[in-house]
Every structure is written in structure tokens, then in C-alpha cells.
Amino acid sequence: MHDSQLTHLKFLYLTEAFDHRAKLLQKTGRLGTFPSSRGQEIFFLACAVALNNTDWYCPYYRDHAALLYRGYPAHALFQYWAGDERGNIPLPPHTLPINVPIGSQTSHATGVAMALAKTSNICLVTLGDGASSKGEVYESINFAAIHSLPILFAVNNNQYAISTPLNLQTANLSIAEKFSNMGLETQSFNQPNHPEQIFSFIGNAAKQVRKNRAPLLIEVFSPRLDSHTTNDDASLYRTEQELSDEEKLCPIRLYEQHLLEKNYSPKELGAIKRNADNDILEAQKYFLTLPKQTIDDLHSHLWASDHLGESR
């Protein structure tokens, strides 16, 4: 058993605890609309694990596991989803801010990849299956293919664009296949019963981009175990049977089972989970003690500063 597997479990537990606390805080009015990543944690964690410290990570809005792994403090993530601009201050190095507008992060990431073209580093950008129908995503992929940019487009296919199922959003149910004729290689991974293999799949994809200095699009199928956001009610468009079947594919529970089969004890895993729960609880307590942001905080980071330190 490798220590890396226990590290992976730690960050999966941290993400699970963060999602849980964030949903509770939203219900009490402490946070705004919140997008849970429950069921999709391993995808985002594997994306972060696949990168070097000097590679660039470009998230959308469900990347809690990746951001925590790259060093984003949990209390700052709470701040961000509370609408507190100061939550963006401790952004990890080589990491773009959380991006909520659907698909626009691919344009940002393609620009980053262009700047990395003559380096040994790569850029990884995450997007959902719904974003794959956005025009700027096509434009970004096309531009990356034309200029052979070192970028990995990582599609989290959770089968729903808010309430719209995949078959009503795209005629091709494989996102990878949909983009396969755009001048870049595409790959798909659809084995949710083997969550450990997702780390290898995404890790190998990142290595390929690094070696070939050319774009690659990958697709990973992930179960969406919560509604799209806390403002959505998935029971209005998903059956109880569908939700029950998806719950059996919860990657954290499957990953726990994988580790137990490798002779780790429930006591050991329980200790890691308790520590993660306590860490997130402490982050929540700290977040709740922070002074409220001022009006100045809303725009104090919008402007660049000159050599005299004055705002332009």
C-alpha cells in the first residue's frame, strides 16, 4: 500500500466534509448558492494529483477537492461561496480563480497554455458535460489544436447540465467522441466501479500532454449524487431508482472498500475521517469569526498597482 493512497483518502474526506458543512451553512443563510461535488470528488482530486506544482490548474466551480489539494485554505473556500471577495486572496500558485460562467474557463486556460508552449509545464482545465455544448469551448479546443498547445481538457461527465439530461443536450452521448474530429486526441473513461483507476487514467493523460506538447481531451463519467446546486431539486427530474442506483457508485465509499481489501483497518480509515471532519469544522469556525467584508473589499483587488503601490 502506498502512502499516496492514504493522502488521496484524506483529501476525499476533507472534500466530503467541506461539501457537508457548506450545504448546512447555505441552509442557514451563511453561504450563497453552493455546488456540491459529492460523487465527483475523485475526478477533481485526480486532476490535481496529475500536475506538478508549476503546472497550471484552471477550475470551474465544482473543483473543491483539487483546490484543497493544491493548498487553498478551506476557510477561504467558505468565504468565496459566501460572496466574500477576500476568499480569493489565498489562491494557490499557478491556479486560476473559481470560474462560474459556463465554459469561459476554457478560453482562459487556452491562453495560459499558449504562454506555456515553450516551457516544460502544462495546463489542465476542467469542465462539465454541459459546458461541452458552449461555443467558446469549441473555439478554445480548436485554437489549442491549431497551435498544438500543452493543455489537457478534462471533462467531468455527470450526465446532467443542471436539469437537462445528456441525451437532450447533445446528440453524441460521448463527449470525447464528439470532439474527436477537431484535430486533437480524445479519450474516455467509464469504469465508476474502479475509482482508483481514475488516478492512473488522468495521470497518464497529463504525462502524454507533457511529452507530446499537444492538446488532449479526456472524459470521465462521474455519478452526480446531489442536486446541481443547493437551489436545485433533482427529485423533480430524476427518479428515486436512478438516485438510488447512483448512490451505490459513490466513489469515496468504493475507495474505502478498495483500501479495506488492501488490509487497512476500519479503525485506521476512521481516524483519517475524524481528522478531516475536525479540520473542516475548525475551518468553518474560523470562517464564522472573520469580520464582515467592507464595501472597499469588493473592488480592492480589481485594479493592478504601479511601482508606487497606487491603484490605477
RATAHU-V797481 format. One line per field, one symbol per residue. ss: DSSP state (H for helix, E for strand, C for the rest). phi: phi as a letter, one per 40 degrees, with the letter a starting at -180 (. if undefined). A space follows every 10 residues. Layout:
ss = ???
phi = ???
//
This chain:
ss = CCHHHHHHHH HHHHHHHHHH HHHHHHHCCC CCCCCCCCCC HHHHHHHHHC CCCCCEEECC CCCHHHHHHC CCCHHHHHHH HCCCHHHHCC CCCCECCCCC CCCHHHHHHH HHHHHCCCCC CCEEEEEECC HHHCHHHHHH HHHHHHCCCC EEEEEEECCE ECCEEHHHHC CCCCHHHHCC CCCCEEEEEC CCCCCHHHHH HHHHHHHHHH HHCCCEEEEE ECCCCCCCCC CCCHHHCCCH HHHHHHHCCC HHHHHHHHHH HCCCCHHHHH HHHHHHHHHH HHHHHHHHHC CCCCCHHHCC CCCCECCCCC EC
phi = .cdccccdcd ccccccccdc ccccccccgc bcdbccbdgb ccdccccccc bccccbbbcb bbcdcccccc hccccccddd ccgcdccccc dcdfbccdbc dcgccccccc ccccccdbbc cbbbbcaccc cccccccdcc cccccccfcc bbcbcccbgb bfcccdccba cbcbcccccc bbgbcbabbb bccbcccccc cccccccccc ccfacabbbb cbcccbcdac cbbcccbbcc ccccccdccd cccccdcdcc ccgccdcccc ccccccdccc ccccccdccc ccccdcccbc bcbcbcccgc cc
//
